[in-house]
Amino acid sequence: MTPFFNMSDSPRKTVLTCAQPTGNLHLGNYFGAVRNWTSYLDDHECFFGIVDQHAITTPYVPAELRQSVYRTLALYISCGLDPSRCHLFLQSQITGHTELAWILGCLCPLGQLERMTQFKEKSQREDVGFVGAGLLFYPVLMAADILLYNADVVPVGEDQKQHLELCRDLAIKFNATYSNTFRVPDVAIPKAGARIRSLQSPDKKMSKSDPNQSGCVYLLDPPEVIRKKIMSAVTDSSREIRASAEKPGITNLLNILSASTGQTVEALEAAHDGLAYGEFKAVVADAVIACLAPIQARFAEIGEDRSYLDNVLKEGSEVAQKRAYRLLSKVYRKAGFIERSR
Ligand code: TYM
């Protein structure tokens, strides 16, 4: 590693954020999260995690999880997270996340976890079958992911806001209980793309777990699949291309077009006034296909290169582990644990 990564005397602020390696990343993950992460590369110390320990809180297949980790890593890089300018790490390879989660969990009111929207949604889904305690504890592990690196800023999509509030509460509570230790991180939610909705049920967010997969555009979907999904997006019975609460389908398409082209929703409304919905959908499909083309091209180059990807993880995890140990030792001391010899 170059001295650039020497954390101890880095004056730069720390950014940390993560995504779950469940299946493929989709348009919501890209516009709401990963694309915005690249804006921190120049002037922040950046840690971007792949949180495989979170991914086992709902039923999963181990061999698929491993594949998904590599795919997510290759997608991170293909989306512009240049490993020479940030630390890409795998949660399960770092000692500290689950250890800190335990300590934070002992400070966390049970009722606050039970009130989490995502817990309620996921635990009540009919296809879930069994609700493990890990699903309830999930936001505490997420708080540990962030606090372990003493992050200043956590860029996420809107759906993670409540989890971030819990993280901030836990940082404040730990500091009040054991003395000042953690920074209370700021949350950064993008202006455009913070909540991309399902193309089939625009009242819900676009999600990997959507039972209707045609509502979700994946970053690696071939152009013809992207076009088909967008052309069959649910809209409404009027003809107006305008963003409003009564028109969630068209609003979502306008948001997707805005995120794909960088133009404002207002400018797009004016530019497409009078177009039939079918014609407008074709414009959105073209824009999304063009926006994803460079990502898909880069993925084709590196997606199967296991030795390159392993090396990226090795380098990222080394730096992450150093930083994590430092904070965990401090926390253990404050919690009254006797330090172990490594
Ligand atoms: P995950 O894996 O569901 O999503 C990764 C990122 O994508 C954003 N996102 C969206 N943004 C806009 N529209 C959507 N439809 C959409 N769907 C997802 C999410 O807000 C997120 O930023 N709990 C987290 C992972 C996590 C984490 C962390 C994040 C674990 N530890 C520490 C930040 C810091 C999650 O499940 O994200």
Boltz pocket constraint, residues with backbone or C-beta under 6 A from the ligand:
constraints:
  - pocket:
      binder: B
      contacts: [[A, 16], [A, 17], [A, 18], [A, 19], [A, 20], [A, 21], [A, 27], [A, 28], [A, 29], [A, 30], [A, 31], [A, 32], [A, 33], [A, 34], [A, 51], [A, 54], [A, 141], [A, 142], [A, 143], [A, 145], [A, 146], [A, 154], [A, 155], [A, 156], [A, 157], [A, 158], [A, 159], [A, 160], [A, 163], [A, 193], [A, 194], [A, 195], [A, 196], [A, 197], [A, 205], [A, 206], [A, 207]]
      max_distance: 6.0
